[in-house]
Amino acid sequence: MAWRFLIGNIVIWACFALPNFLFFDLIPIGPTRVMCYISNQIYSDYFAYFVNPVMYFGLPLIILISFAIQTHRNLRLMRRSRRLKRLERQMTSVKFETIFTEYRCFIFYFR
């Protein structure tokens, strides 16, 4: 089962990264410096409006929030005790701080 997930993950990410090899060019901007440049306008729009916001922010945020909700739900289902309540408060603060940090990093990236 793990091999199937591994092979599937490799295939999906290879298909996702293949256009990078085709449409990214290195342009010299000095004697020792080069810059990456997207040579295709359609791929440039795809990269700017889909890859950056969806793949690097939206999808990880959705995964993070869904696992946070599942963790919160599982903690609620467990037996109530003083130690469990403290653990639930700690987990809630960690979840909110993680989501806030990711959002803050995304906003500063696109400024």
C-alpha positions in Angstrom: 0.0 0.0 0.0 2.8 2.4 0.9 4.5 1.7 -2.4 1.4 2.7 -4.3 1.2 6.0 -2.4 4.9 6.6 -3.0 4.7 5.9 -6.8 1.5 8.0 -7.1 3.1 10.9 -5.3 6.2 10.7 -7.5 4.1 10.6 -10.7 1.9 13.5 -9.6 4.8 15.7 -8.5 6.8 14.8 -11.6 3.8 15.9 -13.8 3.5 19.1 -11.7 7.2 20.0 -12.0 7.8 19.0 -15.6 6.7 22.4 -17.1 9.3 24.1 -14.9 12.0 22.3 -16.9 10.4 23.3 -20.1 9.4 27.0 -19.5 12.0 28.3 -17.0 15.1 29.9 -18.6 18.3 31.2 -17.0 19.1 34.7 -18.1 22.5 36.2 -17.2 22.2 39.5 -15.4 25.8 40.1 -14.6 29.2 38.4 -15.0 28.5 35.9 -12.2 24.7 36.1 -11.7 21.7 34.5 -13.4 18.0 35.0 -13.1 15.1 32.5 -13.6 12.6 33.7 -16.2 9.4 32.1 -17.3 9.5 32.2 -21.1 5.9 31.3 -21.8 3.2 33.8 -21.0 0.4 31.2 -20.4 2.7 29.3 -18.0 3.6 32.6 -16.3 -0.1 33.3 -15.7 -0.7 29.7 -14.5 2.2 29.9 -12.1 1.2 33.3 -10.8 -2.5 32.7 -10.4 -2.7 29.0 -9.6 0.6 27.5 -8.4 1.5 30.2 -5.9 -1.9 30.9 -4.3 -3.4 27.4 -4.6 -0.6 24.9 -4.3 1.6 26.9 -1.9 -1.1 28.5 0.3 -4.6 27.2 -0.3 -4.0 23.5 -0.4 -1.7 23.4 2.6 -4.0 25.6 4.6 -7.0 23.4 3.8 -5.1 20.3 4.8 -3.9 22.0 8.0 -7.4 23.2 8.9 -9.0 19.8 8.2 -6.4 18.0 10.4 -6.9 20.6 13.1 -10.6 20.1 13.1 -10.2 16.3 13.2 -7.7 16.6 16.1 -10.1 18.9 18.0 -13.0 16.5 17.4 -11.0 13.5 18.6 -10.0 15.4 21.7 -13.6 16.2 22.4 -14.5 12.5 22.1 -12.0 11.4 24.6 -12.8 11.2 28.3 -12.9 14.5 30.1 -10.2 15.1 32.7 -8.1 18.0 33.9 -5.1 16.8 32.0 -7.1 16.4 28.8 -8.6 19.9 29.1 -5.1 21.4 29.4 -4.0 19.3 26.4 -7.0 20.5 24.4 -6.2 24.2 25.2 -2.6 23.7 24.2 -3.6 22.0 20.9 -6.1 24.7 20.1 -3.5 27.5 20.6 -1.0 25.6 18.5 -3.5 25.1 15.7 -4.5 28.8 15.6 -0.9 29.9 15.8 0.1 27.6 13.0 -2.7 28.8 10.7 -2.0 32.4 11.6 1.7 32.0 10.8 1.0 30.5 7.4 -1.4 33.2 6.6 1.0 35.9 7.7 3.8 34.4 5.6 1.6 34.2 2.5 0.5 37.8 2.9 4.0 39.1 3.3 5.1 37.0 0.3 2.7 38.7 -2.1 3.4 42.3 -0.9 
